[in-house]
Amino acid sequence: MVTTFPSSIIVRRCLHCSSRGLFHQVPTTEQVNALSKELRSRAIIPDHVYKAINALPITAHPMTQFITSVMALQVQSEFAKAYENGIHKSKYWEPTFEDSLSLIAQLPAVAAYIYRRIYKNGEVVSADDSLDYGVNFAHMLGFDSPAMQELMRLYVTIHSDHEGGNVAHIGYLVASALSDPYLSFAAALNGLAGPGHD
């Protein structure tokens, strides 16, 4: 768990600006800890997701495997269930928020699994709940040096505020059709997979 912001001045500025812009305050340690605990509780990957990935040739592009995993996760969409049950339009944000938190929680383990499947003979490194989000991702990839930990924190922070280009546009466009966050994110990933993405 991060007890302070990463030392990089860029990271501190990014975290400060995005927090101030969205919430008008920097989150407290208790709020960060509560969110981290919530994400850890949602990070379990159903077996069928690994089966879907493993059904693909190991030579399949990593993005193909990643998109497949997001589509396999879609069966747990709270938004899709709520919409099917007639949720009122004013409440759409609630299951959308739930799906988004689940995606944020599950994506590092899935991405690390795919990386290790392709490049490390499938040897999986389990998550370490004592680590923060970025460092845990680096750990699951197999990188535990302090420099790599700091780099992954910076990488995750910079990429968490990616509002422009084809990827964001595709995600917004697909979501505008009331597609759930899994479908929207998978569509956006297809844009990211292209060699000319933003």
N, C-alpha and C positions, 0 to 999 in steps of 0.2 A: 504494500500500500504506500502510495506517495504521501509523505508527511509535509513536503514542501514542493513548490513548483520546480521543475527541472532548472538546472543552473543556466542554461542558455538564455541569453537576453531576448532572443527572438521568440522562444517558447513562452517566456513570461509575458512578453508584450502581446503575443497572439491570444494566450489564455485570458489575459486581463481585458483586452479589447472585445473579444467575443463574449465573455461573461458579462461585461458591463453593457454591451449592446443588446444582448438578449434578455438578461435578467436584472440589469441595473445594479448588480453587485457581484463581487467575487464570492463564490460559494465558500461556506465555512468548512472546516475539517470534518465536522459531523455530517454535513451534507454530502461531501465527497465520499466519506466512508459508507454512508447509507446507499448511495448510488452504486458504489463498487460492490457492496454486498448484494444488491438487487441484480446486478449484471452477472455476478458469479452464480446466483441461483437460477439464472436463465441460460447458462452456457452449456447445458447438457445437449449433446447432439444425438438425435434418434438413430438407431442402427440402420434404418432404411436409407439414410443419407449417405452413410459410408458404402452401403451396397450399391447405391446409384453411381457413386464416384467409381467404385471398383469395377462396375460393369463396363466402364470405358477403357479403351486401351491405355496403357501407361504412357504411350506416345501422344495421346490427345493433348492439345494445347492446354496449359494451365487455366486459361480463362474459360475454356469449354468445360473443364472439370468444375471450376468455381461456379459458373452459371448453372450447371446441372445440380450442384449442391443447393443453391438458393431455391431453385425450382422444387427440389425434393423437400426442402424446409417449408415450402408454401402450404403444404397440407395442414399445418398447425396455425394458419392465419386466423387471428381473432376477428379481423375486419371482415374476412370472407364469411365467417360463421355469423357474425352480427348482421351483416347485410342480408344474408339469406333469411335470417329471422326477423327482418323488417325494422332494423334500427332506424330511429329518426335521424334525419340529416344533421340536426344540431349536435348529435352525439358521435358523428363519424370520427372525430378527432380522438376519442378515447381508445377504440380498438386499433386505430392507426398508430397511436403512441405506444400501445402495448406491443404491436408487431415490430415497430421500429426499435424498441428496447431489446426485444428478443434477437433481432438481426444483429444489432451492435454487439450483443453478448456472444453470439454464436459464430460470427464470421472469423475471428482470429483462429479458433480451433480448426475450423474447416480449411482455411487458407494454409495453416501450418501443416495439416494432414496432407493436403495436395502437394505442397512443397516437398515434404519428407517422402511422400510416395514416389515422386518423380526423381528427386536428386539424392535421397539418402536411404535407398533400398526399403522404403516403407517403415523404417524404425520410428515409431511415434514417441514423442516426448510429451508427457502428461502436463497439464496445466499446474501451476503452483499458485494457490490462492493467497499466498502471502505477498505476491508481487502485484504491482500496479498493471493497468491495462497494457500499456506499451511494452513494458519490460517482460510481462508474461508472454506477449506475442513473440518477442525476440527469443525468449526461453523455449517456447514450443517449436520455433524454427530451428533451435539448436545453437543459438548464440547467447552466451552468458557473460561476455566481457563487459566491463563498465562502459567502454566506448560505444559498443553496440547497443547497450541498454539506453544510453543517452540519445543515440541516433534514432532508435525506434520511437522514443518518446517524441522527439522532434518531428519525425516522419508522420506519425499518427496525428499530431497536433496540426501540422500544416495541411494534411489531406482531409481533416475534419471540416474544413471551411472551403469547400470546392464548389463554388456557386455558378461557374460559367461553363461555356463550351457545350459540346454535343451531349456529354454524359448527363449533366444536370437538366438540359433541355428535354432529353429523352425521358428521364425519370418523371419530370413534371407533366409531360405530355401523356404518358401512359397512366399516371395517377389521375389525370383529369377525366379519364373514362371510368373512374371509380375502381380501378384495379387496386388490389391491396399492395402494401409496401413490398412484399416479396416479388410480386410480378413486376412492379415498377423498378425495383432495384435490379432484377435480372435483366430487364430491358436496357437499363442504363449500363450495366456491365457489358452488354453486347456492343454498345458504342465505345466503351473503354477498350475493348478487345481489338478494335481496328487500329492499324498502324498509324493512321493520321489523326487519332483522337487528340483533344485539346491538351 
